[in-house]
């Protein structure tokens, strides 16, 4: 474990074996897609994604539309020992927040904490079924989509018309059928 600074901190948890495991979180403000931070993974295919819906209230029915949505992408065999790399994306107000790292500790952290380190309300999660991608979409293609289509079409946050749920739906549409989304955004009709 290292020392916490203004832009880096360490989160630790006790394992069932009684040892403490840490992950390092470093915050970076980005003005563009993080190609340089993810350069060694750019040509790897995204294998799957899972959408997570966090209900606003414990007592609300699962069918209510009042929930926060985020998605965790999986890139298999990306870590040093064949670990899966996870990439979390979520729209929070007018910001797109992204967390990434390899291994199950990172995956667990993404599910339990927001990008700013604040704890999530895990008891109110509704996990959607994990979806494997049938079409190859590399991390590079995904980041290009973020940097081009999403950046160009980004709208100010609107609870009813442009929120986290809309972003998740757009992202999943791209991941499941990237050609169709690219054609629509570039104005092609064929």
C-alpha positions as CSV (number, residue, x, y, z in Angstrom):
1,X,0.0,0.0,0.0
2,X,1.2,3.5,-0.8
3,X,0.4,6.9,0.5
4,X,-2.8,8.8,-0.2
5,X,-2.4,12.1,-2.1
6,X,-4.8,14.7,-3.5
7,X,-5.4,12.6,-6.6
8,X,-4.5,9.1,-5.4
9,X,-5.9,6.9,-2.7
10,X,-6.0,3.3,-1.6
11,X,-9.0,1.3,-0.7
12,X,-8.6,-1.9,1.3
13,X,-10.8,-4.7,2.4
14,X,-10.4,-7.8,4.5
15,X,-10.7,-11.1,2.6
16,X,-12.3,-14.2,4.0
17,X,-8.8,-15.5,4.8
18,X,-8.1,-12.5,7.0
19,X,-5.6,-10.7,4.7
20,X,-6.1,-7.2,3.5
21,X,-6.3,-6.5,-0.3
22,X,-5.8,-3.0,-1.7
23,X,-6.6,-1.3,-4.9
24,X,-5.1,2.0,-6.0
25,X,-7.4,4.7,-7.3
26,X,-6.0,7.6,-9.3
27,X,-8.3,10.4,-10.4
28,X,-7.7,12.1,-13.8
29,X,-9.8,14.8,-15.4
30,X,-10.1,13.9,-19.1
31,X,-11.0,16.1,-22.0
32,X,-10.9,13.2,-24.5
33,X,-11.1,9.5,-24.6
34,X,-8.2,7.9,-22.6
35,X,-6.4,6.2,-25.5
36,X,-3.0,6.8,-23.8
37,X,-4.1,5.3,-20.5
38,X,-5.5,2.2,-22.1
39,X,-3.0,1.8,-25.0
40,X,-2.0,-1.8,-24.3
41,X,-5.7,-2.9,-24.4
42,X,-6.9,-0.9,-27.4
43,X,-7.1,-3.8,-29.9
44,X,-8.6,-6.3,-27.5
45,X,-12.3,-7.2,-28.0
46,X,-14.9,-6.3,-25.4
47,X,-16.3,-9.7,-24.4
48,X,-19.4,-8.8,-22.4
49,X,-21.2,-6.1,-20.4
50,X,-23.5,-6.0,-17.4
51,X,-26.0,-3.3,-16.6
52,X,-26.7,-2.5,-13.0
53,X,-29.7,-0.5,-11.9
54,X,-29.6,1.1,-8.4
55,X,-33.1,1.9,-7.1
56,X,-33.5,5.4,-5.6
57,X,-35.6,4.1,-2.7
58,X,-35.6,0.8,-0.9
59,X,-39.4,0.5,-1.0
60,X,-39.9,1.2,-4.7
61,X,-41.0,-1.6,-6.9
62,X,-38.5,-3.1,-9.3
63,X,-40.6,-1.9,-12.3
64,X,-40.3,1.8,-11.3
65,X,-38.2,4.0,-13.6
66,X,-36.6,5.9,-10.8
67,X,-33.1,4.3,-10.7
68,X,-29.5,5.1,-11.5
69,X,-28.0,3.0,-14.2
70,X,-24.3,2.1,-15.0
71,X,-22.6,-0.5,-17.1
72,X,-19.5,-2.6,-16.5
73,X,-17.6,-3.8,-19.6
74,X,-15.4,-6.9,-19.6
75,X,-12.2,-7.5,-21.6
76,X,-11.0,-11.0,-21.0
77,X,-7.4,-12.1,-20.7
78,X,-6.2,-8.5,-20.3
79,X,-4.3,-8.7,-17.0
80,X,-0.9,-10.0,-16.3
81,X,-2.2,-13.4,-15.4
82,X,-5.0,-13.6,-17.9
83,X,-7.3,-11.6,-15.6
84,X,-10.3,-9.8,-16.9
85,X,-10.1,-6.0,-17.3
86,X,-13.2,-4.2,-16.2
87,X,-14.3,-0.8,-17.4
88,X,-17.2,1.0,-15.6
89,X,-19.0,3.8,-17.3
90,X,-21.7,5.9,-15.8
91,X,-23.3,9.3,-16.5
92,X,-23.5,11.4,-13.4
93,X,-25.2,14.7,-14.1
94,X,-23.2,16.3,-17.0
95,X,-20.1,14.1,-16.5
96,X,-19.1,10.7,-17.8
97,X,-17.3,8.8,-15.1
98,X,-15.0,5.9,-16.0
99,X,-13.2,3.4,-13.8
100,X,-10.9,0.7,-15.1
101,X,-8.6,-2.0,-13.9
102,X,-7.9,-5.7,-13.9
103,X,-9.0,-8.4,-11.5
104,X,-11.8,-9.3,-9.2
105,X,-10.8,-6.7,-6.5
106,X,-11.4,-4.0,-9.1
107,X,-14.7,-5.5,-10.2
108,X,-15.9,-5.7,-6.6
109,X,-14.8,-2.0,-6.0
110,X,-16.7,-0.8,-9.1
111,X,-19.9,-2.4,-7.8
112,X,-19.5,-1.0,-4.2
113,X,-18.2,2.5,-4.9
114,X,-18.8,5.4,-7.2
115,X,-15.8,6.9,-9.1
116,X,-15.4,9.5,-6.3
117,X,-15.0,6.8,-3.7
118,X,-18.5,7.3,-2.1
119,X,-20.2,4.0,-1.2
120,X,-23.1,2.8,-3.4
121,X,-26.3,1.4,-2.0
122,X,-25.6,-2.2,-3.0
123,X,-28.8,-3.5,-1.3
124,X,-30.8,-1.6,-3.9
125,X,-29.1,-3.1,-7.0
126,X,-31.0,-4.8,-9.7
127,X,-28.4,-6.7,-11.9
128,X,-29.5,-7.1,-15.5
129,X,-28.4,-10.3,-17.2
130,X,-24.7,-10.3,-18.4
131,X,-24.6,-10.0,-22.2
132,X,-21.8,-11.5,-24.3
133,X,-21.1,-9.6,-27.5
134,X,-21.7,-11.6,-30.7
135,X,-19.9,-9.0,-32.8
136,X,-16.3,-7.9,-32.3
137,X,-16.0,-4.4,-30.8
138,X,-12.5,-3.6,-29.7
139,X,-11.8,-1.2,-26.9
140,X,-10.3,1.2,-29.5
141,X,-13.6,1.2,-31.5
142,X,-15.6,1.8,-28.3
143,X,-13.3,4.7,-27.3
144,X,-13.6,6.2,-30.8
145,X,-17.4,6.0,-30.5
146,X,-17.2,7.8,-27.1
147,X,-14.8,10.4,-28.5
148,X,-16.8,11.0,-31.7
149,X,-20.4,10.1,-31.5
150,X,-21.0,10.6,-27.8
151,X,-18.9,13.8,-27.5
152,X,-20.7,15.3,-30.5
153,X,-24.2,14.3,-29.4
154,X,-23.8,14.9,-25.6
155,X,-26.7,17.0,-24.2
156,X,-27.0,18.7,-20.8
157,X,-28.3,16.4,-18.2
158,X,-32.1,16.2,-18.2
159,X,-33.8,13.9,-15.7
160,X,-36.5,13.0,-18.3
161,X,-34.7,13.1,-21.6
162,X,-30.9,12.8,-21.2
163,X,-29.9,10.9,-18.1
164,X,-27.8,7.8,-17.1
165,X,-30.5,5.4,-18.4
166,X,-30.4,7.0,-21.8
167,X,-26.6,6.8,-21.9
168,X,-26.6,3.1,-20.9
169,X,-29.2,2.4,-23.6
170,X,-27.1,4.2,-26.3
171,X,-23.9,2.4,-25.2
172,X,-25.6,-1.0,-25.3
173,X,-27.1,-0.2,-28.8
174,X,-23.5,0.5,-30.0
175,X,-22.0,-2.6,-28.4
176,X,-24.7,-4.9,-29.8
177,X,-24.8,-3.4,-33.3
178,X,-21.9,-1.0,-33.9
179,X,-22.3,-0.7,-37.6
180,X,-25.9,0.5,-37.3
181,X,-25.0,3.1,-34.8
182,X,-22.0,4.4,-36.8
183,X,-24.2,4.6,-39.9
184,X,-26.9,6.5,-38.2
185,X,-24.6,9.0,-36.5
186,X,-22.7,9.7,-39.8
187,X,-26.0,10.2,-41.7
188,X,-25.6,7.1,-44.0
189,X,-28.8,5.4,-44.9
190,X,-27.6,2.1,-46.6
